[in-house]
Amino acid sequence: MSVQFPLSALLLELCASEGTSDVTLLSDGRVAVRRNGRLVVKDMPGIRAGWDSLLAEMAFAQEGQTLVYADAEARRYRVTLARSSSGQSVAIRPLPVSARSCDELLLPGSILDFFVGLRSGLVLVAGPTGSGKSTTIASLLDLRGKRAGGKYVTLEDPVECLHAGGPNALFEQRELGSCVRSYAEGLKQALHMNPDVIAVQEVREQAAAETTLAAALSGHLVVASLHAFSAPTVPQRFLSILDPSMEDAGARDALASCLEAVLVQRLVPGFERMVPVFEIMLFRDGRERIRSMERLVRNGNWAGLRQEIEIGARLGMTLWEDNLRLRIAEGLVPAS
């Protein structure tokens, strides 16, 4: 028989410490907490006894579901229910009350000024799972809203960071499932909502990639995230979703003509917390497109993009290893 479980108090206790990125509760009574990249597992028998009550409070409808749980104090958590050989588990990630500042995220000033100045095109934010892509996009949108104003339509699964907007900035945040059925459908609708910026939490299917590209080509500024490990491979990754055969020269031409920037981030263990390290690739020098970058994308020469990043350091482009050396020099990351 399940007993009432003090879920809000438990999450507050587990997530209160600085550096806590995620928590996993298991139906067998174990709890796994990740702080600053390190995972610690311990037993909490009360979880096993109160498992049914815990799931009911989170309002899960089925296994595999991801949703946002908010407690009575409006603290919000992204939660995912899954099943494995050992039973059920709930993966939990605490969500910020508002967008984190770009300074806090150590975002380079070059990408901030570049992004705020854009009026159209495609910006891709990439990285491994759990590297903070959604957090970075939220911060970029928040900064642009404060500096440039405008209307922002976001497509998220689920909505993580709530944007307040301002006197000159309006945010319409749309969630898959409750507001729209798919990213592709949401993108088509967004085009008729008079947005200045469209943000797509993750491009992971062909229809979403096609509509994302079409929106950028139509004169809108589109920001989207996807999974990739380095900046030169991001265009290739996007095209593999758009055209799995990678044989569509028209797709490469279209992407080359509207891609404005690529930002890839990874988190590395620092002295006090996980520290973001970036790789940045820009396709514009002031008002002028960088034609050599466009040609490389059109020709599928991904290795050549790395050389362009090295050449473009004066514009604010940076390779991951160079940004890592900067973090070490700043005393944020150990040299080893």
Summary of the structure (lengths in Angstrom):
residues: 336
radius of gyration: 20.9
end to end distance: 51.0
largest distance: 67.7
contacts: 1085
relative contact order: 0.11
helix: 36%
strand: 29%
